[in-house]
Amino acid sequence: MKDFYYILGTASNATPPEIDAAYQKLARKFRQGDGEDDDFMDAHFREIAEAYDVLQDARRRSKYDAAFKKNQKKYLSVFKLKYLNIAVAITFLAVTALFADYVIRTIRGHEGKKAVVPKPAVPATPVVLSHPKKHHKFVTLLVKKHPAKIDSIPKHPQQAIPIAAPKPTPDSTYTATLHANITGIVYLHQSPNYTSAVLTKIPDAAQVRVLQKGKIFYKVMFNDQTGYVLKSCIEGK
């Protein structure tokens, strides 16, 4: 189902004067084409005229809005059902894998006992004493009782052991450029759907911060405002 509001470049709650102004602006642009681009311009002008004929009539616009919302709900239900089926399939595969692992372990347990692997010897942890005299007495006592462990005693009791700094976590967001339709404007919606409120209008070729990717809408930040724009408006996706 065609999105007449997107074709005219208006919000879903646009007033009749706003719809009329958007149509007049697009009509002037498409009537300027000539030569080899006439077929392209005519096709798009017919699409704009169709959208304007429906939206400028209050009765036809009301029927269109109801049908469009119903179509959106149907699309969302199909989308949710698809991912629910995927989740069920993944759960089934996980349970099957766990059961197969249990069966294999049970069969191997009857074949014989597992070999006992000796644990590696843990080296003695050096004891650091801050007082030099006590450290000297400790070394003397340790040499008498455990002469083989003398090399594990630190020569400098107050020497610090360097600790590696944690690696920084990479930023998953990135900056992207928007490209608008023929109106030259991209709408920043409050929610990821066509009928949600428009927070602001973003000009063509503006820079935004992509926060989250979606199948139809991307969550972005523009001028400290967070909202959703169409995926097709993002350059490079």
N, C-alpha and C positions, 0 to 999 in steps of 0.2 A: 504494500500500500504506500502510495506516494506521500511524502511529508511536505504539504503545501506551505507550511510555515518556514521550513528550511529553504524551499525553492525561492520564496520571496525575501528571505533573509530577515524574518521578523520573529518575535517571541510568540509563544502559544497564547499569551494573554494580551496580545497587541490590540489596540483600539482601531476602529474603522479608519480614522484619519491616518494612522501609522501604516496600515495595510495599503491604503490608497497611495501614500507617498512612496512607499517601497516599490509599488508597481510602476508608478510613473518614472521613477529613477531607472529601473531595469528596462522599461520600454524604450526610453531614450537611448540607452546603450546598445540594445539589440537592433534598433532601427538604423544605426549608423553603419552596419556591415554591408559590404557589397563584394562583387567578384566571386572567387572560388569559395568563400566562406558563407555564401548566402544560405545554402542548405543547412548548415550548422546553426546559423543564427535564427533561421525560420523555425527549426525544430525546437530550440530552446525558448523562442518567443511564444510558441503555441503552448508549451508547458507552463510558462509564466502566466499566460492569459487564462489557462484552465484553473490554476491555483487562485487567481484573482477573482474569477467568476464565482467560485465556490465560497471564498472567504468574505467577499464584500456583501453577500446575501446572508442576513442573520439566520434565516431558517435553514438554508443549506449548510451554513457553517456549523450550526448546532448539531445537525445530523452527522456531519463529517467528524466533528470532535468526538462524538459518542462512538462512532465506528473506529476511529483511530485509537482511542483508549482501549477498546475491546481487542483490537488487533495487537496492541502492545502487551496486554495481559496474556493473551494466547501465546505470544512469542516468549514471554518470561516463563510461563508454565512449561513450555516445551524445553526451554533452556535448563530449568531446574530438574526436570525429569531426566534429561540426558546425563547430567552430572550425578544424579542419584543412582542411575544405572551403573555409571562408572565406579562409584563408591562401593556399591554392592559387589561388583565384579572383583575389585581389589580386595575387599574383605574375604570373599570366597577363596581367592588365590592364597591369601595369607594363612587362612585356616587350613587349607589343603597342604601348604608347605610345612606348617607346624606338625600336622598329623604324620606326614611322610617322614619328617625328621625323627619323630617319636618311634615310628615303626623301625627305621634303620638302626636307631640306638638300641632298641629292644633286641633285634636280631644279632647285632654285634655283641651284646652282653652275654648271649648264650654261647658264643664261639670261644670265649675265654676271657679271663680277667685282663684288664688293661695293665700294661707294664708300668711299674712305679718309677717315675722320673725323679731322681734326687734333686732337691732344691739347691741352687748355687749358694755358696757360702757368702754371707753378708759381711763385708769388711767392717772393722771396728770404726765407730764414729769418733773422731778426735774430740777430746774435751778441752774447751778453751777456758782458762782461768785468767782473770784480770790481774791478780796479784802475782808478781814475779817470784817471791819466796815460796809461796804455796805451790806455784807451778813447778819449781825446781824440786820440791819434796815429792810432788805427784810423779814427776818423771823418774826419780830415783826408785820410788816404790814400784812403778810399772815395769822398770827394767828388771828388777829382781824377780817379779812374779811372771811377767810375760816379755822375755827378751826379744821374741820375734816380732812384737808389735811396736817396737821403738820407732820404726820409720813412719808410723801413722800419727805420731805426736807432732803438732805444728811447732816450728821453731820460733814463730812470732805469735804469742798468744792473743794479741789484740788485732791481728791482721784480718780484715773483713773479706768475705767471699763475695765476688761480684755476682749480681743477679741480672739475668737478661731482661731487658725491658720488653713488655708485651707489644706485639705487632699491632699497628692501628687497623681498625676494621674499615674496609673500603665503603665509600658512600654509594648506595644503590640508586640514588636519584641522579638526574642529569638535566642539562639545559637543552631545550629544543626550540625551533623556530616554527611559528604557525603560518599556514597559508589558507586564506579565506576563499569563499566562493566568489561569484561575480559581484556580490554586494560589497566586498572588501572588509567584511566584519565577521568576527567569530564570537559567538555568545558563550559566556561562562555560566553554566547552569549550576544550581544549588545541589542537585542530585543527578545521578547518571541516567537520565531519561529526557525525552524531548519536552514533556509537559511540565517539568519542574520550573521553578522561578529562575529568572535570569538575574545574576548578581551584577554583571557589568558587561560591556562590549569591548572586545579586544581587537585592536586594529591589525590589518594584514602585516605579515613579516615581523610580528612582535616576538620577543623572547619570553619563554615561560619555563618554569621549573617542573619537570615531570616527577610526580611523587608516586604514582601507581598506574600500572597498565591494566586495561580492560579489553574485552572483546569488541565493544562498540564505543565506549567512552574512556578517556584517560583522565586521571585525577591530577590537576596541575595547580601551581601557585603563580599568581600574577599580581604585582603591586600589593603584596601582603594579604591577598584574598585567595582562598582555596576553594576550588570548584571543579567542574567537569566540562570537558570539551570533546567534540567528536574525534575519534581516532583518525579519520581521514584528513583532519586539519593539521596533524602533526607531521612535519617533514622527517623522513627517515624512519618513522614509527619507533 
